[in-house]
């Protein structure tokens, strides 16, 4: 997958027309079209604005990762999922996790491996 495809996918997930995204970013419709067809590539500020707008990491936007969440969001989710249970108490080391929590743990492990590399 290339940047343009990823951008189009994100835009379509939000049911957002090109001209509306263009207005949000203060660029022309044709600029968005060129981004999505990989004719043009956005500058750094526009990349950051796109990542912020779609609430995804730059690595996801640039197709370097399939993990949408930013590092802060991932860490926050992990803390919420498995450091504190629904009663507000810390989990004990031997407590079982839900399948959803295990999936989040695996995503976090993948994120850490991607960011820092396996050692």
C-alpha positions as a LaTeX table, in Angstrom:
\begin{tabular}{lrrr}
\hline
Residue & $x$ (\AA) & $y$ (\AA) & $z$ (\AA) \\
\hline
Unk1 & 0.00 & 0.00 & 0.00 \\
Unk2 & 1.20 & 3.52 & $-0.77$ \\
Unk3 & 0.52 & 6.82 & 0.97 \\
Unk4 & $-2.21$ & 7.85 & $-1.49$ \\
Unk5 & $-4.16$ & 4.65 & $-0.97$ \\
Unk6 & $-3.89$ & 4.99 & 2.79 \\
Unk7 & $-5.09$ & 8.60 & 2.66 \\
Unk8 & $-8.05$ & 7.68 & 0.46 \\
Unk9 & $-8.92$ & 4.78 & 2.76 \\
Unk10 & $-8.89$ & 7.05 & 5.82 \\
Unk11 & $-10.96$ & 9.69 & 4.05 \\
Unk12 & $-13.53$ & 7.13 & 2.92 \\
Unk13 & $-13.74$ & 5.60 & 6.41 \\
Unk14 & $-14.96$ & 9.00 & 7.59 \\
Unk15 & $-17.35$ & 9.27 & 4.61 \\
Unk16 & $-15.61$ & 12.51 & 3.73 \\
Unk17 & $-15.59$ & 13.93 & 0.20 \\
Unk18 & $-12.29$ & 15.19 & $-1.19$ \\
Unk19 & $-13.46$ & 18.79 & $-1.26$ \\
Unk20 & $-14.38$ & 18.64 & 2.45 \\
Unk21 & $-10.96$ & 17.28 & 3.38 \\
Unk22 & $-9.38$ & 19.94 & 1.19 \\
Unk23 & $-11.32$ & 22.63 & 3.09 \\
Unk24 & $-10.23$ & 21.19 & 6.45 \\
Unk25 & $-6.57$ & 21.31 & 5.36 \\
Unk26 & $-6.85$ & 24.60 & 3.52 \\
Unk27 & $-5.69$ & 23.08 & 0.24 \\
Unk28 & $-7.42$ & 22.58 & $-3.11$ \\
Unk29 & $-9.52$ & 19.62 & $-4.20$ \\
Unk30 & $-6.93$ & 18.85 & $-6.87$ \\
Unk31 & $-4.18$ & 18.73 & $-4.22$ \\
Unk32 & $-6.07$ & 16.02 & $-2.32$ \\
Unk33 & $-6.66$ & 14.21 & $-5.60$ \\
Unk34 & $-2.94$ & 14.33 & $-6.40$ \\
Unk35 & $-2.07$ & 13.06 & $-2.92$ \\
Unk36 & $-4.46$ & 10.15 & $-3.29$ \\
Unk37 & $-3.09$ & 9.21 & $-6.71$ \\
Unk38 & 0.52 & 9.58 & $-5.54$ \\
Unk39 & 1.25 & 12.36 & $-8.01$ \\
Unk40 & 2.14 & 14.76 & $-5.19$ \\
Unk41 & 3.34 & 14.24 & $-1.65$ \\
Unk42 & 2.43 & 16.56 & 1.22 \\
Unk43 & 4.95 & 18.64 & 3.13 \\
Unk44 & 5.75 & 17.93 & 6.78 \\
Unk45 & 3.14 & 20.32 & 8.19 \\
Unk46 & 0.40 & 18.83 & 6.02 \\
Unk47 & 1.40 & 15.29 & 7.01 \\
Unk48 & 1.11 & 16.23 & 10.66 \\
Unk49 & $-2.24$ & 17.92 & 10.03 \\
Unk50 & $-3.51$ & 14.78 & 8.25 \\
Unk51 & $-2.35$ & 12.48 & 11.06 \\
Unk52 & $-3.98$ & 14.75 & 13.62 \\
Unk53 & $-7.19$ & 15.05 & 11.63 \\
Unk54 & $-7.55$ & 11.28 & 11.19 \\
Unk55 & $-6.17$ & 10.60 & 14.69 \\
Unk56 & $-3.55$ & 8.15 & 13.42 \\
Unk57 & 0.20 & 7.86 & 13.80 \\
Unk58 & 2.50 & 9.23 & 11.13 \\
Unk59 & 3.88 & 5.71 & 10.70 \\
Unk60 & 0.38 & 4.47 & 9.86 \\
Unk61 & $-0.28$ & 7.37 & 7.50 \\
Unk62 & 3.04 & 6.73 & 5.73 \\
Unk63 & 2.35 & 2.97 & 5.50 \\
Unk64 & 5.27 & 2.11 & 7.76 \\
Unk65 & 2.93 & 0.37 & 10.20 \\
Unk66 & $-0.55$ & $-1.10$ & 10.25 \\
Unk67 & $-1.11$ & 0.21 & 13.77 \\
Unk68 & $-3.32$ & 3.29 & 13.58 \\
Unk69 & $-2.87$ & 4.48 & 17.13 \\
Unk70 & $-0.31$ & 7.03 & 18.15 \\
Unk71 & 2.18 & 5.99 & 20.84 \\
Unk72 & 0.36 & 8.07 & 23.46 \\
Unk73 & $-3.00$ & 6.55 & 22.61 \\
Unk74 & $-1.60$ & 3.02 & 22.59 \\
Unk75 & 0.07 & 3.47 & 25.95 \\
Unk76 & $-3.07$ & 4.99 & 27.40 \\
Unk77 & $-5.21$ & 2.10 & 26.12 \\
Unk78 & $-2.79$ & $-0.45$ & 27.51 \\
Unk79 & $-2.76$ & 1.17 & 30.92 \\
Unk80 & $-6.54$ & 1.31 & 30.88 \\
Unk81 & $-6.89$ & $-2.27$ & 29.63 \\
Unk82 & $-4.55$ & $-4.15$ & 31.87 \\
Unk83 & $-3.09$ & $-2.06$ & 34.68 \\
Unk84 & $-6.40$ & $-1.23$ & 36.35 \\
Unk85 & $-9.50$ & $-3.43$ & 36.42 \\
Unk86 & $-13.11$ & $-2.26$ & 36.31 \\
Unk87 & $-13.17$ & $-1.85$ & 40.10 \\
Unk88 & $-10.26$ & 0.56 & 39.94 \\
Unk89 & $-7.89$ & $-1.96$ & 41.53 \\
Unk90 & $-4.56$ & $-3.03$ & 40.05 \\
Unk91 & $-4.61$ & $-6.44$ & 38.42 \\
Unk92 & $-2.66$ & $-9.13$ & 40.15 \\
Unk93 & 0.04 & $-10.86$ & 38.12 \\
Unk94 & $-1.95$ & $-14.09$ & 37.86 \\
Unk95 & $-5.29$ & $-12.55$ & 36.85 \\
Unk96 & $-6.67$ & $-13.55$ & 33.42 \\
Unk97 & $-7.19$ & $-10.93$ & 30.72 \\
Unk98 & $-10.14$ & $-10.68$ & 28.35 \\
Unk99 & $-9.54$ & $-11.57$ & 24.67 \\
Unk100 & $-9.83$ & $-7.85$ & 23.86 \\
Unk101 & $-7.13$ & $-6.99$ & 26.42 \\
Unk102 & $-4.85$ & $-9.71$ & 25.06 \\
Unk103 & $-5.34$ & $-8.31$ & 21.55 \\
Unk104 & $-4.38$ & $-4.83$ & 22.80 \\
Unk105 & $-1.31$ & $-6.25$ & 24.54 \\
Unk106 & $-0.24$ & $-7.93$ & 21.31 \\
Unk107 & $-0.75$ & $-4.67$ & 19.38 \\
Unk108 & 1.32 & $-2.82$ & 21.95 \\
Unk109 & 4.08 & $-5.43$ & 21.74 \\
Unk110 & 4.07 & $-5.06$ & 17.94 \\
Unk111 & 4.24 & $-1.29$ & 18.30 \\
Unk112 & 7.19 & $-1.48$ & 20.72 \\
Unk113 & 9.02 & $-3.97$ & 18.50 \\
Unk114 & 8.43 & $-1.74$ & 15.49 \\
Unk115 & 9.52 & 1.43 & 17.27 \\
Unk116 & 12.54 & 0.07 & 19.14 \\
Unk117 & 13.36 & $-3.08$ & 17.21 \\
Unk118 & 13.72 & $-6.57$ & 18.63 \\
Unk119 & 16.79 & $-6.93$ & 20.79 \\
\hline
\end{tabular}
